[in-house]
Amino acid sequence: MSKKHPVIAVTGSSGAGTSTVKRAFEHIFRLENIKAAVIEGDSYHKYNRLEMREAMKQAASEGRSLSHFGLNANLLDKLEALFQEYGETGGGQRRYYLHSTEEAEYHNGRLGTNNQPGEFTPWESIEPNTNVLFYEGLHGGVVAEGINLAQYVDLLVGVVPIVNLEWIQKIHRDNAERGYSAEAIVDTILRRMPDYVNYIAPQFSNTHINFQRVPTVDTSNPFIARDIPTLDESFVIIHTNRVFREKFQIDFRYLLDMIHDSFMSRHTTLVVPGGKMGMAMELILQPLIDSLVVESNNLR
């Protein structure tokens, strides 16, 4: 961790809703005039789209499982080095994964390159004089096999819907946005399961705060669900670890007064209506981010 150059990470699996939390952070950054160096987890994949397909075929022929959830398909040593370097100097190298034609056109125009969707941009230096590094992706809190990303993160946020809801969100997103068939999506879920158990889920014991959405409608068979439960059809369970709660003096009584229909299920756990998730995030996270930035500015 670094008081001078804070690192913030939002971590969660594919379909968990980390993009929603990312938007909440971006809103806070705009309101507080905070300049963030944004790091996308996909940009630290080891293979581009075509290379990954070939690597998965090779792994399958050898009886191995390979997925983006695991260590072998990612450059987590480089991500760890970035977290460390940014914490020490406020600098580092990053690149972008090009998900779409629009992203490829934007970055090609910016860099004078000719990369295609499914490829990476060249490595480049983070812009100078940023206030924080903000990471959103699969591995922000991984501690495994010689990798320890969590040790460099000043604010580590987990996004963890119950697994059936996570799968529903993934199935609908991958079908609507990427055109994948239901069968292909289920195959991906099954292939990723060992890596989910070994590398994704353990992160949520390292996080400072977790947001877990629990639907109040039937999601017992996520593979036939016709729609995604809305926020108003959900509760959000907010859990903080003791050390973090005491360090930042999080006042659950204040939050109970501010968020109508919220309640405490345990002394470490606040439950809020799903429709109030954005409000709860800003009430909790904005003071934490302000505290990190103020302390950072005082030390520079």
Beta strands, then each sheet from edge to edge (+ up, - down):
strand 1: 7-11
strand 2: 36-40
strand 3: 93-94
strand 4: 124-125
strand 5: 132-137
strand 6: 143-144
strand 7: 147-148
strand 8: 155-159
strand 9: 209-215
strand 10: 234-240
strand 11: 263-266
strand 12: 269-273
sheet 1: 2+ 5+ 1+ 8+ 9+ 10- 12+ 11-
sheet 2: 3+ 4-
sheet 3: 6+ 7-
end
